[in-house]
Amino acid sequence: MPIAIRPVAVEHHREPLGIGETRPRLSWVVDGAERGWAQRAYEIEVASPTKTETTGRVESAEQVLVPWPAAPLGSRERRSVRVRVWGLDDAASGWSAPTALETGLLDASLWQARMVVPVLPEPGDGGEPAALLRGEVEVHGGIVRARIRATAHGVMTLHLNGTPVGDDALHPGWTSYASRLRYRTWDVTDLVREGRNAIGVHLADGWFRGYLGFAGLRDVYGDRTGALVQLEIEHADGTIRVAGTDRTWRSTLGPVTRADLYMGESYDADRALPGWDAPGFDDAGWEAVEVTTLDPAVLVAPDGPAVRATETLQPRAVLTSPSGKTLLDFGQNLVGRLRVDLPAGPGTVVLRHAEVLEHGELGTRPLRQARATDEVALGHEAFTWEPSFTFHGFRYAEVSGWPGEVDPAAFRAVVLHTDMRRIGTFEASDPQLSRLHENVVWGMRGNFLDVPTDCPQRDERLGWTGDLMAFAPTAAYLYDTAGMLSGWLSDLAVDQHEDGNVPVYIPWADVDPHLPPLGAEAGWGDAATVVPWTLFERYGDLGILERQWPSMSAWVDAFARRAGEHLDFASGGFSFGDWLDSAAPDDQPWAARLPWQAVATAYLAQSARILRDAAMELGRSQDALRYGDLFDRAAQRYRDEYVTPTGRAAFPSQTAYALAIRFGLLLPHQVEHAGAMLAEQVAADGFRIGSGFLGTPHVLDALADTGHAATAWKLLLQEECPSWLYAVTMGATTIWERWNSMLPDGSINPGEMTSFNHYAFGAVADFLQRRVGGLAPAAPGYRRIRVAPLPTPELTWARTAHETPYGRAEVSWTLEGDAFALEVVVPPSTEAEVALPDGSAPTVVGAGTHRFTCAFTPGEAANVAASFTG
């Protein structure tokens, strides 16, 4: 079968319309290649409306993020790109299907529209009413193409001539507004008409003005919402008509009488204004808008996809609570909102949301001040309604005020998240292990909603850096996060303090006056190094290291300053440390077994090592020496202060040993003893979790690396609390914040901080994928793959697959008695190093499907570390 080239990918965009790069990098994937196929050369063709040029044949094996081969692009420029390749046999492929790309407004002076502000009443305690804004523009004939670009201080839906534009939700999302306000571009050629055209905006508070954080604050970024919309129409004579928001626009209040991300949304059907977004609507009674100043230099094109509805779920059951309330169970803890077919008639339907039931009633206490309540005042006609300006984390919905008996068929749960492409899967013969992995997937979906948040339901929902630092490798395997996280890292860089310190959540906003003073925060600030390194490791993106280098180095320098000249950190002060260690009291989540100073020393070493390796990749030899020295000094400090000469931890704990082993802090003769001590510590803890946010992601790997796979498996398959599977046995469908978020009797943890959708402890999925499934990167972007499964007699099979930048890689294995069988699918242009669990020498294979067998006896040989080395 001849090979085929998939359409060229442009940077990390799923839809390269309105992009912000002048020289976008290009990638392609080869399908249908024969065993052992590898690329020898390529040719890229770039076509503009006026000419076509090619690179000619380029002798190169590169096919991931290849530099732009033509002149830099300007604003509104369009190109069509395609590629063909030659293999080692020198046979040429056919051309790929063309990919159309188009830039946005790279020159800020091309923004002619102005940001307009509606005149609104003072908000109530549950949120401000949403505003309707509209304007009209006259368009002459000969329309060739039309684009509309829009953003807001707040969140918006966009309408053109009575039709919604796009399917984005909660646009433009949440960025560091003062420095980076994201706009998006839509192709509206089919919606524009000759003559009068009406543009409409429905605008609400969102993150900009609504409640934010956990101190009951609002108006954090500003006290007035605003919208910026620019319509650009290209005519056959070459002229471009530009129109948009300006002083002629008008605004009024509409049917959404209250809209807030935390509190919910209220809708009054009698206040609906049919045709408000269509030409000719009479808006004479509407208020004139105000024009506000906005520096167009802060406007940025998106790096990743928008938030969209990706799935709908039907209720699994209708329940009646002990107090007589009607509850809908959707069978899955999710993030999104309800779509409801509402009957006609008087009355108001009230919808309350929660993740769990407590003794049969809606468990709302963990929501704290977030009401998570939607209200709909019914009208004279039946209609379908879905809120536009809020989202909830829920499995259960309480319905009250419904006329007659509640019809479950009238309800659908709409799942919302950033519309990332799914690229990784895992499953195993143990259904609880597969369910654990699925819980991680759902937790990621719920919390990767424009910003990677800690939780999606209570009055917090912040982009905590420590959570993402721990979870980034898992996320990068499950979904294509490159674009989304690239944008988030841009926010991190602009929000970074002048001294290099990284805020504990990004985008940064001072939403908690009660937080203690924080210095450079170990684990949390390390998102500045770990996340870009993960994107390089998993997607082969060297450019992200180059772009983030100032941020990465500034963070490590700030971290080292906190440690002091002797890297000893202060004995006093506060730090999150190994947050939510399973031994920590419910009201003291920072009270871990391992002092925060030891954790900080280990993480300083880890980030210094990342910078050393990144500097080597970037050709920064002096920086590589400097940060290599810092790593050596931090590792020495850890050994001197927290480890005996034999490798025994001064503060025995799973985290102490795991960080020392995984971060390379020990001398060779200490590693074996430390591994044995870790295994003893896990046994002493009853094969239960004995770590928190910063230690847990490394414990299983540290055990496997030092030849204690059997102990790792006992810990992983433990069902008693604290353990990963305890929540599964309790019916969890997402990852919990606390090991005991719900107690065995079905009551909710009494602490003030309890979430049932918190992905940090879901970092265990990276172990499932890399070590249990056995598929890990051994070179940037999986150009070389490490296949080294870690079987156990408790499983008869496991399989995992990942869509690498070079194509789909798969690993599946079976175990029947002592007969181990392995199948590996290696993508074209890559190779895999396969290590069988019998301890035999690894085998290197090229592209194609390969099968291996061996005899396996548990404990026969240590499983060699499967980690990327740069």
Beta strands, then each sheet from edge to edge (+ up, - down):
strand 1: 4-5
strand 2: 9-10
strand 3: 17-19
strand 4: 26-27
strand 5: 30-31
strand 6: 39-47
strand 7: 52-54
strand 8: 58-59
strand 9: 78-87
strand 10: 99-103
strand 11: 115-117
strand 12: 131-139
strand 13: 143-153
strand 14: 155-160
strand 15: 163-164
strand 16: 181-182
strand 17: 184-187
strand 18: 195-204
strand 19: 226-235
strand 20: 240-244
strand 21: 250-253
strand 22: 256-260
strand 23: 264-268
strand 24: 287-288
strand 25: 290-292
strand 26: 299-300
strand 27: 307-313
strand 28: 317-320
strand 29: 326-342
strand 30: 348-354
strand 31: 357-358
strand 32: 361-362
strand 33: 373-377
strand 34: 383-385
strand 35: 392-400
strand 36: 411-418
strand 37: 424-428
strand 38: 775-777
strand 39: 784-787
strand 40: 797-804
strand 41: 807-816
strand 42: 819-826
strand 43: 831-834
strand 44: 843-845
strand 45: 848-855
sheet 1: 1+ 5-
sheet 2: 2+ 4-
sheet 3: 3+ 10+ 9- 6+ 7-
sheet 4: 3+ 10+ 9- 6+ 8-
sheet 5: 11+ 25-
sheet 6: 15+ 14- 18+ 12- 21+ 24-
sheet 7: 17+ 13- 19+ 20-
sheet 8: 16+ 26+
sheet 9: 22+ 23- 33- 30+ 35- 29+ 28-
sheet 10: 22+ 23- 33- 30+ 35- 29+ 34-
sheet 11: 22+ 23- 33- 30+ 35- 29+ 36- 27+
sheet 12: 31+ 32-
sheet 13: 37+ 40- 41+ 42- 45+
sheet 14: 38+ 39- 43- 44+
end
